[in-house]
Amino acid sequence: MLVGLLDSYPDSEELRYFARMLARPKAVVREGDPTRSLEQERAWPRAHAREHPGCWLAVSGGTLVAADADYGSLLATVRQTVGAENVVLYFQP
């Protein structure tokens, strides 16, 4: 349904926004050491994620690397700091 609306109204910023928000998430499978524990990356959001409502969070080694409401801005920041392959991303509603 939304795709049909986007075809009819290609210049609509609101429709493009909702299409992005409602799109199925894309996962990336990373080849590497399957025994690496992500416990630190899981512990940080349990303890602190509520401090960043409505934000995407990038966590590496139990440390917050970046937090931003805009996913694209968050990825740009992550790529400038530690690289996208070293973080776990979360969304805090």
C-alpha positions in Angstrom: 0.0 0.0 0.0 2.7 2.5 1.0 4.7 1.6 -2.2 1.7 2.6 -4.3 1.4 5.9 -2.5 5.1 6.6 -3.0 4.6 6.0 -6.7 1.8 8.5 -6.7 3.5 11.1 -4.5 7.3 10.7 -5.1 8.1 14.1 -3.6 6.4 13.5 -0.3 8.9 13.7 2.6 6.3 12.3 5.0 5.7 9.2 2.9 9.4 8.6 2.4 9.8 8.9 6.2 7.1 6.4 7.0 8.4 4.0 4.3 11.8 4.1 6.0 10.3 3.6 9.5 8.0 0.8 8.5 10.5 -1.0 6.3 11.7 -4.5 7.4 15.0 -4.3 9.2 18.1 -5.4 7.3 20.5 -7.6 9.1 24.1 -8.1 8.2 25.8 -11.4 9.0 29.4 -10.9 9.8 31.9 -13.7 9.3 34.4 -14.1 12.1 34.9 -15.5 15.5 31.6 -17.1 16.5 32.7 -17.4 20.2 33.0 -13.6 20.8 30.7 -12.7 23.7 28.4 -9.7 23.3 27.6 -9.6 27.0 29.1 -6.1 27.4 27.2 -4.8 24.4 24.0 -6.3 25.9 24.6 -5.1 29.4 25.0 -1.4 28.5 21.5 -1.0 27.0 19.9 -2.8 29.9 21.4 -0.3 32.3 21.3 3.0 30.3 19.1 2.8 27.2 16.2 4.6 28.9 18.4 7.7 29.1 18.2 8.1 25.3 14.5 7.8 24.3 13.8 7.8 20.6 17.4 7.3 19.7 19.5 4.8 17.9 22.4 3.6 20.1 25.8 2.3 19.0 27.5 0.3 21.7 31.0 -1.3 21.6 32.6 -3.2 24.5 30.1 -1.9 27.0 30.6 1.7 26.0 28.2 4.1 24.2 29.9 5.1 21.0 27.1 7.3 19.6 23.4 8.1 20.2 21.2 9.8 17.6 17.6 9.9 16.6 18.6 9.8 12.9 19.9 6.4 11.9 22.0 7.8 9.0 23.7 10.4 11.3 24.5 7.6 13.8 26.1 5.4 11.1 28.2 8.4 9.9 29.4 9.0 13.4 30.2 5.3 14.0 32.2 5.1 10.8 34.3 8.1 11.8 35.1 6.7 15.2 35.4 2.9 15.5 34.0 1.6 12.3 30.6 0.0 11.8 32.0 -3.6 12.2 32.8 -3.0 15.9 29.5 -1.9 17.3 26.1 -3.3 18.1 23.1 -1.1 17.2 20.0 -0.7 19.2 16.9 1.4 18.9 15.4 2.8 22.2 11.7 3.6 21.6 
